[in-house]
Amino acid sequence: MITVKNVMNVEIPFISPNENLQKAAAMLKEKKTRILVVGGPNKVLGVLPEETVLREVLLNKKNPSSIKVAVVMHGAFHTISPCESFEEVEMLFKGNPHGRLLVMDNGKIEGIITELDMMAAIRDFTRKDYIVQDAILFIFGIITAFFIFYFSPAGYLLF
Amino acid sequence: MKTGKLVKKEVQVLESASIGEAARILLSSSDDMVVVVNKQNAPQGVITAHDLLSHVSKKGSSSAIVTSAMSAPCIGIHPDTDIDETLKVMDSERLRKCPVVNDNKVLGIVSMKDIVDYDNSNIRFHRSLQNGILVGFVLFEIGLLWFSHLRGVL
């Protein structure tokens, strides 16, 4: 069974709540991520999705160098345990508009799982499953061919 | 399977629009990018969330013209590219959607979800086929063993 631990991304992009949105925008771009985790490995204060940065600066026309991350971050965020099954992730993503979950274990962050990670995992899993089934089919094919030969006149002469 | 088979219509913005307008369109759509077109509807480039973040990190204004932040010429996938190759590009660029471009013309966009769904439905069909063949083999072998047992061959 695939669990969250097998799929999550362990490189967590942290940002301090005292940083400004200009720095946050640069970090989001540099780390090619869509979300920053506000706080540190032992204490997560919130999350800052890229949409929030763009909305605050480009739509609400706020000055990115004067707005602190702590002011606009989302204090409420979706979390999941690293031992949860993959089906649980799929279900949670249906109700998660940003398509990202923080993987937390006993209040400590272990990783992030995104919709992209989930899609990549589904893809890899189904492909591996397909290859395994092909191998089983091949073995059964060989056994069947052997039986057919065994009961054929040529097989009767040989065995 | 070619990427061109899974192309869908893209979201557009005029080249004279502001970055604020492009951001509004981008944030209100589920796409990861907006195609910048001229008055003749010819594509001039694309603007992604990362282009906008780059603009914000340089303290750019939201009233600046969209062409100042767009990626041009249109970066994207050729419609004849195999979907596996497209997925690799999307994985490395962390994109959920990607423009399909031919001769610097945007044909539309392709989404990772559509590719994965196509892939999965294809694999599900083959898996059902494999299951059927497997059951056939097993039944055939059980039949042979039973037959040989009756005849005292084995």
Interface residues (C-beta under 8 A of the other chain):
Chain A: L21 Q22 K23 A25 A26 L28 K29 K32 T33 R34 E50 E51 V53 L54 R55 V57 L58 L59 K61 P64 S65 E115 L116 M119 A120 I122 R123 T126 R127 D129 Y130 Q133 D134 I136 L137 F140 G141 I143 T144 F147 F151
Chain B: I19 G20 A23 R24 L26 L27 A49 H50 L52 L53 S54 V56 S57 K59 S62 L87 D91 E93 R94 R96 M112 K113 V116 D119 N120 I123 R124 H126 R127 Q130 N131 I133 L134 F137 V138 F140 E141 L144 S148 V153
